[in-house]
Every structure is written in structure tokens, then in C-alpha cells.
């Protein structure tokens, strides 16, 4: 799984001009699911997200998690995070999961994150969406579960 997290003051997603998900202070998460992903990846990623200290404390340091600020989350499915642009001019999306598997893991991701965060909104799977946000910072972070599974090397 691969995500782009954006710390936001507010965000919303529309389908056919209608707002279907809207949050105030919190995280906009663009979620890509790969062929080899599993429910274990969902748990690894959600555990990382909810404990990631990317909100400012009273001294202005990134020291607080989404849980600690009682923030909100908007999750938008985005298979294009698995675009392979190494060849030619058209991105190759063969690494992205098939729609049935992607939908299943997308719903599992939302279900699991809701066990920690009170307000979770979502986009519409496989729909053409318009996403609007006010990035706070800006703070934008990319996380891939493949990287999270690798052992960290000692500092040199």
C-alpha cells in the first residue's frame, strides 16, 4: 500500500458536483493498493498513520498525532499512486491491485482506521472525484508499506 498524507485545515471530495466527504482539521489520505497487498498491510499502515506525530504542539514542533488532536480523516482511493512511468509516455498501472481486491482492502482500511478515529470520511471508490483541500504547512508525506517492512539500517 502506498499513501500520500496531507495535513489539512479542511478538505472535501465531490462526485458529480456533490460533496460526499468533508473534514476540518486533520488528514487527507490518498490511498493506493498494490497487487501484493494484504490485510496485514492495512494494519501496518493504519498503525503508522494514527501514531505519526505531524501536528504542532504549543511550541510549534511536530509532536502530536491525529489521535492527540482529535483530528478528522478523509480517505480517497487513488490507484494512480502505482503509476510506472519509466517507459514511454503513458503510465503503466499493472502494479495496482485488481478492483475487487482493491475495493475490499480500501473498505478494510476505512473500517480499521475508524476503530481509532471518530470522524472518518471517504471518497467514492472508482469514481471520478474532485478533491479540494487547504494544506496546513504545507505538510505532505508519502508512505509505502514495502518500506515499513524493511529493517532500518543503523546510522553511520
N, C-alpha and C positions, 0 to 999 in steps of 0.2 A: 504494500500500500504506500502511496505517496500522497502527501498533503502539502498544501500551501496554507499557512495560517496568517491571517492578517488581524492585528489588534485594531479594533474599530470603536469609534464613538457611536456609530449606528450603521446598520446595513439592512438591505431588503432585497428580495428576489421577486421578480414578476414573470408571469406566464400569460401571454396574450394581453398584456397591459394590466392585468390584475395582480395585486400584491398577494403572494401566497405564503410568504415568510418575512418576518421583520423582527429585528432586535435593536436594543440600545447598546450600552457599553458591554463589550465582550469580544468574541472571536468569530470571524468569518472563516470557515474551513472549506477549502476546495479539496475534494476527496477523489483520488484516482485509485482504481483497483486493478491489479495485475492478475494474469492467468494463474500464477502460483500462490496467490494469497489465500489465507485461511482465517478461521475464527480466532486462531492464536494471534494473527497479525492485528485483528481488531482490538483485542485486549491489550497487546503491547502498545499500540498507538494511542488508544484512549487513556491508558495509564500515564503515558508520557504527556499528553495534552493537558490533562486535568491538574498535573503537578508542575507543569512548566512555569517557572517564575518570570513572567514577561510583563507584569503590570507594576507600575511605580508605587513605591511606599511613600510615606510622608517626607522622606528626604530626596525623593525623585529617582531612587535607584530601582531597577527592575528586581523586585524582591518578593512579589506577590503572585499567587496563582489565580486562575479563573475561579476556583472554589473560594479562595480567601476574599475576593472582591464581590462575591455573589453575582458574577457576570453571566451573560447570556451567550448562546452559541447558535450560529446559523450554518448549517451543513449543506453544501451544494456538490452534487456528483459531477465529476469532470474527468471523463476518460482521456481527454486530450493531454493530461499530465504525463501520459505514457507515449507521447509522440516521439518517434525516432526520425530525426531529421538529418542523419548522417549521409544519406544518399539522395540524389535527385532534388526535386523541388516540391514534391508532395509528401507530407508526413506519413509515416507508416505507423499504424496503430495496432499491429498484431500482438504486441506485448500486453495490451489491455485485456481484461477478462471479458468473456462472453457475457451477454446481457443478463442471462438468468443468474449466473454466479455473481456478477457484479451487483445486481439488484438485491440478492439475498444478503451479501456482505455489507452493502450500504445500509440496509434495514437493521442488521445486527449491530453495526457501528452506532446508529442512532439510538437503538434500544439500550445498548451498553452505556453510552455517554449520558443518557437520561437517568441512569441509576446514581449519578454523581451531581449532575447539573439540573436545576429546577426548570429553567426555561431553555428549551432546545427547539429551534425551528428548522425547517428543511425546504429545499427546493423540490422540484418535481423530476423524478428520475426519467431520463431520456427525452426531456422536453427542451425546446429552445427557450432559454431563460435570459432575462436581463437582470444583472446583478449591480446594485448601486451601493456604494459604501463611502464612509468618511474614515480613512485610515488614520489611526491615532499614533503619531510619532514622526514619520511612519515606521511601523514595526511589521515586517513581513519575514516569515521563517518557513523554510522548506524542510520537511522531514520525510524520510523513506524508511520503512521497516527493515529493508535489507541492511541499511546502515546501522540500525539499532541492534540488530542481531550479531553484528561483528564485534569481536572483542576489541576493547580500546588498547591502543599501544601506550606504553609508558612514555612520559615526557622525556625528551632528550636533553 
